[in-house]
Amino acid sequence: MKKYNSLKEIKALIDKKVLTLPQLLEYYFQQIEDHKHLNAFNEVFFLSASAQATRVQEKIEIGTAGKLAGMVIGLKDNICYKDHEVTASSRMLEGFVSPYSATVTDRLLQEDAVIIGRLNCDEFAMGGSNETSYYGPVKNAADPNKVAGGSSGGSAVAVQADMCLSALGTDTGGSVRQPAAFCGCIGFKPTYGRISRYGVIAYASSFDQVGTITSSVSDAAILLEILAGADEYDSTVSQLEVPSYSSNLHAVGKRKIAVLKETLESEALDPEIRASILEAIESFKEQGHIVEYVSFDLLDYLVPAYYVLTTAEASSNLSRFDGVHFGHRNMEAVSLNELYKKSRAEGFGEEVKKRILLGTFVLSAGYYDAYYQKAQKVRRLIRDKMDVLLSDYDVIITPVAPTPAFDIGDNITDPLVMYLADIFTVLASLTGIPAVAIPLGNNTDRLPLSIQLMAKHFAEEELLSLSHAFLKEN
């Protein structure tokens, strides 16, 4: 069986009775077994996925199936699915079975998607390489010695290695886009608040956003169409009407595109990534779009502001995992104070503990004004500058990451190198705008390269149609 890149292809084969959904699911089960060395899945839902595939196949045969019938999808292991384990790839939540489903999970099932399993990720979504997981690192299918990217590394590798058609991830500072870039997939982060966060284990609540990793823009569009929209369980979700993204993919006009010149001039940028982006810019010009270089002088402030704010929110969000309310409990403690200390020390990994400590520090009485409040002001400045830029331009181009996928173990001990790897993705996260990583082929070492497109709030349609045209999808 060949690799299927879109739901459209699968639906056509099922309609012709060349393929059934249970057969497709068995193929993916075999792919997971054949690629288990990549460590993409924390758990495969053999029983529930098989039962769902059988039900949906029956609905297909009588003509009552939903829009996602034929899609086999994986969930990042921080998205709840009722009666299934969810751990955020942490010892802290080992063995925890969710009593309810996330809104995104319910919406997938309502439209007859088949959820095949939960995917490995950095612990509590904190990391850019998928090396902080309690279950071990995810390996890149292009080269198993390389990282998959993070934090949604399992989601990216599962799609890259054809272990499922698509996957959901979460993007706090680039955690959908960067692994998608490292794995040659399409990683789409919608506007903050476009998709409900109900049932998603929180890292930084004013940044977290569910996103998609797919092999086609058309699948990203149909998934966004299903997942987006108002939700009574999430007060931060947008009440705006959801467009028919999948129907409007061909509605691309001539766009005015800005390239942030400092990002391409950065000494940290890999030369082959720079060359591939310059080639992509020429392709956009050939398609009739206006492309201009613009300056963005706040680039050096992005990563510091992002890490001050996200660690502060993480410190607050993860305080509930204390061995009393939720999470791993040490059974040898002789006092309440010792119980808290030992449970959290044992339950959390090093990176999570580091971010909790950083967040607690910047929120502390003597440093709140100097760090947290100042970072909020910087975030406002960045957003205002982007609003001005996006009033003149439809789309902004930057790299996704400074380098292609790097070797496992290379950067994990140097937090400065790891955190600076987020320099190009955190801009969309700080400002809440939509962004997409789209593949640009491979470098001389056969590692995937990528480009990032960003647009104004709720302009997902612009990004999807432009990406669709750029990749020349049917």
Stockholm file with secondary structure:
# STOCKHOLM 1.0

chainA/1-474         MKKYNSLKEIKALIDKKVLTLPQLLEYYFQQIEDHKHLNAFNEVFFLSASAQATRVQEKIEIGTAGKLAGMVIGLKDNICYKDHEVTASSRMLEGFVSPYSATVTDRLLQEDAVIIGRLNCDEFAMGGSNETSYYGPVKNAADPNKVAGGSSGGSAVAVQADMCLSALGTDTGGSVRQPAAFCGCIGFKPTYGRISRYGVIAYASSFDQVGTITSSVSDAAILLEILAGADEYDSTVSQLEVPSYSSNLHAVGKRKIAVLKETLESEALDPEIRASILEAIESFKEQGHIVEYVSFDLLDYLVPAYYVLTTAEASSNLSRFDGVHFGHRNMEAVSLNELYKKSRAEGFGEEVKKRILLGTFVLSAGYYDAYYQKAQKVRRLIRDKMDVLLSDYDVIITPVAPTPAFDIGDNITDPLVMYLADIFTVLASLTGIPAVAIPLGNNTDRLPLSIQLMAKHFAEEELLSLSHAFLKEN
#=GR chainA/1-474 SS CCCCCCHHHHHHHHHTTSCCHHHHHHHHHHHHHHTGGGCCEEEECHHHHHHHHHHHHHHHHHTCCCTTTTCEEEEETTBCCTTSBCCTTCGGGTTCBCSSCCHHHHHHHHTTCEEEEEECCSGGGCCSSSCSCTTCCCEETTEEEEECCSSSHHHHHHHHTTSSSEEEEEESSSTTHHHHHHHTCEEEECCTTSBCCTTBCCSCTTTCEEEEEESSHHHHHHHHHHHBSCCTTCTTSCCSCCCCGGGSTTCCCCCEEEEEHHHHHCTTSCHHHHHHHHHHHHHHHHTTCEEEEECCTTHHHHHHHHHHHHHHHHHHHGGGBSSSSBSCCCSSCSSHHHHHHHHHHHHSCHHHHHHHHHHHHHHSTTTIIIIIIHHHHHHHHHHHHHHHHHHHCSEEEECSCSSSCCBTTSSTTCHHHHHHTTTTTHHHHHHTCCEEEEEEEECTTSCEEEEEEEESTTCHHHHHHHHHHHTTCC
#=GC SS_cons         CCCCCCHHHHHHHHHTTSCCHHHHHHHHHHHHHHTGGGCCEEEECHHHHHHHHHHHHHHHHHTCCCTTTTCEEEEETTBCCTTSBCCTTCGGGTTCBCSSCCHHHHHHHHTTCEEEEEECCSGGGCCSSSCSCTTCCCEETTEEEEECCSSSHHHHHHHHTTSSSEEEEEESSSTTHHHHHHHTCEEEECCTTSBCCTTBCCSCTTTCEEEEEESSHHHHHHHHHHHBSCCTTCTTSCCSCCCCGGGSTTCCCCCEEEEEHHHHHCTTSCHHHHHHHHHHHHHHHHTTCEEEEECCTTHHHHHHHHHHHHHHHHHHHGGGBSSSSBSCCCSSCSSHHHHHHHHHHHHSCHHHHHHHHHHHHHHSTTTIIIIIIHHHHHHHHHHHHHHHHHHHCSEEEECSCSSSCCBTTSSTTCHHHHHHTTTTTHHHHHHTCCEEEEEEEECTTSCEEEEEEEESTTCHHHHHHHHHHHTTCC
//
